[in-house]
């Protein structure tokens, strides 16, 4: 998102309704939620590389729609990963719900359907926060550190969110100088980033996945004349580097960046290990419209 844009953010997490099944093949799964307006009848607020934001049903809310579009290298490489939006929606819902349960404020309210979430509207802080546990990606290239090297301590980096500039790396001094956020807000961001990293590292390690690095976005939730910082955007294999702890196989968007193939299978494997897909989840219904066309209904 561009500086000054809005996104939805963390409210208390609502109970997740039961899954509802139709007559799909064994091993298939699909979720249904409360009825919302068709996309054509909603007012679009913003469209990014991987998501679209629509006006929400109540003031101060937005609907976040997850696309199948995939980009890399600041959108210089583009493609489509069929079913990615469904998987990212489900994984992000799971992670945000767990973070909410441990007291991390987020924009997430509830999942509406396969591709959409209801979130709170916030003013996005124009800083992308990158949390690194292991050397990889641009860090390895910049500093000549072999990819896969365990860092002596968790490293937090900041990038200024501007697609035209390529989201340049910035220091805390830049953030203060240009007043992108206050010192108190930055302290809140740092504290939450460390807490999120501690929790997610344990969560993924418990299912045999190494959390190499990930990116976060935060926003200001206004309450009267005051605002507070909460977690925004999404947490999914699109914005995390996730490696199998035994084989170091990549289970994230690096499979798209590096033309490794198997992107859908990697995202499905993350969802399966987190308990979000049944065994045999390769038969999961990720696109209801396509499924119905195949069934001739």
N, C-alpha and C positions, 0 to 999 in steps of 0.2 A: 504494500500500500504506500501511497505517497504521503509525505509529511502533511499533518493536519487532517488526514482522512479519518473516517470513523469505522469502527467494527464493534461487534457485540462481545460482551464479556460477562464474567463470572457472577452468578447469583447462587444462592443455595441450590444444591443439586436436587432435582425432583426425583421421586421414585420412578424406576424404569418399568414400563408396562410389560406384561408377558409377551412372549413371541406368539404370533398367530400364524398357523400353517394352513395352506391350501393343499390341493391335490398335486403337489410337486413330486418328482421322483425321490426315492429313498436317498437320504444323505443331503438333500437340498434344504436350504433354509432361506427365509425372507422375513423382513419385519414390516409391520403396518403400524401407523400412528394416527393421531387425530387428523381429520381432514383439514387441509390448508388450501388456499387459493392456488389455481394453476399458475405456472410461471408467467404465462402470457398476460395474466390479469394483475400481476404485481408490479410495483414500481421498483426498478433496478437502481440500487444506490451506487454500486461499485463492482467492477469485474477485474480480477487479478489473474495471475498465471494459472492458479489451481482452484480458485473458488469464485463464486459470485455472491454478492450480498444484496438481499432484497429487503424492502420495508417490512417490518414485522407486524404482527396482529395487534400489538399494543404499543403505546408510546414508550420510547426507550428500548425497544427490542428490534432485532433484525433476524432475518432468516439467512443462514449461511449454507450455500449449496456447493457440494464438492464435485468438481469436474474430473474427467478422465485425462485431461490435457497434461502433458509432461513437458517440462522445460529444463534446460541446464545451461550453465555458463552465461547467466544473465539473459536468458531467452534466446541465445544465439543458436541453440539446438532445440528443436521442437518435435514433439511426437504425441502419440496417444497410447495409454496403457489401459486397455479395456477392463473395467471393473475397479480401477484404482480409487475412484471417488467413493464407491460403496465401502471398500475396505478402510480407507482413511477416515471416513465418517465414523465407522464402528470403533476403530482403534483409538481415535482421538476422544470419542465419547468415554471410552473405558478409562483412559489415562486421566482425563480431566475430572471424571467422577471420583477416582481414587485420590487425586490431589485435593479435591474439595473436601473429601472425608478426613484428610489430615490437616485441614485448616488453610490451605493455599487458596486465596480468592481467585476465581476465574470468571470468564464471560459466559461459560456454558450454563444453560438452563436445562434443556432436555433435547434428545434426538426426536425428530418429527417423523422421519421415514428413512428409506435406504440411503438417501443422499443429502438430507437436510437436517440442520440443527437450529434450534431457537437459542439466540444468544442476546446478551445485553449490549446496547450501543455504547461505545467508548470512543474517546479521542486517542488515536494511536500515537504513542511516543515514537518519533522517527528514528529509532535505534533498533537494530537487530542485534540481539545478544547471542553470542556463540559460546557454548560451554564445552570445553575439551578435556577429555581424560586420557586420550591416546593420540599420538601424532598421526595425522592423515590429511588428505586433501591439500588445501592451500597452505596450511601450516608447514607441512613437509616440504612443499615446493619453495616457500619463502625462506625457510631457515635451513634447508638441506638435511632435515632430520628424517631418518628412515621411517617409512610408513609402518605403523604397528608398534612403535616405541612407546612404552608406558611413560607418561609424563610424571615428574617427581611430585607434582601437585596439580590440582584442578586449575585450569587456565580459563579465564573469562576474557573474551574479546568483544569489541563493539564495531558495528558497521553502520554508516549513515545510510538510511533507506532512501535511495534515489536510483531508479533503474537507469536513467540517462547517464549517470556517473559510474554505474557498475557497482553500486553499494560499497563505496570505499571504506577501508579499515580506518578507524579513528581512535583517538585516545580519550581518556576521561577529561583531559584539559580541553579538547575540542567540544565535548558535550557541555562543559561549564561555560566556555567562552561564547558559544552560540546559543546558549540557553535552551537546548533541546529538551532538557529536563532539569529540575532543581537538584541540589545536592541531597536533600532528603529523599526525593524520588529515586535517585540513583542508588542510594543506600538500600531502599526497599527492593529495588530491582535486583541488586546483588545478593541480598539475603534470600530472596525467593529463588533466584537461580541456583544457589548452592543447595537450598533445601530440596528443590525439584530434582537436582542431579543426584543427591544422596538417595532419595526415594526411588527414582527411576533406575539407578544403577542396581539397587537391590532387587527391584521388581523384574528387570530383565535377566539378571544373573540367576534368579531362581528358576528360569525357564531355559537356561543355557545360552543366553545371548549377552554379548559384550557391548555395553554402551560406549561407543568410541567418542562421539561428539553429537551435539544437537544444537538447534537454534530456537530461540524464543522471541516472542513479541509481547509487549506490554502496552496497556492503555490506561487512560484516566477515566474513571467512573465518577461522574458528577452527582453529588447528593446535596442539593441546595446550593449554597455558596462554596461548598468544599468539594474536593476531589480526592480520590485515593487510587493507588496503582494496583491493577489486577492483571492476571495473565490473560492474554488474548490469542487470536489466531488458531493454530492447531498443533498437535503433537502426533506425528505419524512417521512412517518410513520415508516420506517425502523430505522431512527436515531433520532426520536422525541418521547417523551412521550406526548400523547394527550388524555385528559380526557374530557368526556362530562361534561359541567359546572353544570348541574342539577343533574345527576345521578352518576357522577364519573366513568361511564363505560369507559373502556380502548379502545381506537381507534387506536392502534399502535401495534408494534411487541411484546409487552408484552403478547399479546394473544397467541403468539407462544411460547415465553419463558416459560410461566406459564401453558401451556396446557389448555387454556381457550376455544379454538376453535373460529370459526367465524372470522378468520383472513381476508379473502377476503371481507366479509361484512363490517368489520370495516374500511378497506382501502377504500372501495367504499363509505362508509358514509362520510369520510373525503373529498373525491373528490366531492361528491354530494353537501356537504355544501359549498364548495369553488366555486360551480357553474361550475364544470368541467364535470359533468355527468347529463344527463337529468333525470327528474322524471321517475321512473320505470327503473333506470339504472341497475337493476339486469339482464336485457336482453342485456347489452352492449356486443359487440364483443371484447373480450380481447385476443383472439387467432385466427387469421385469418385462419390459416391452419386447425385447428380443426373445425372451422365454416364451411369451404368449404367441408370438409370430411362429416360432418353431412348432408350438403345439397346435397351431391353426385355429386359435380362439380369438 
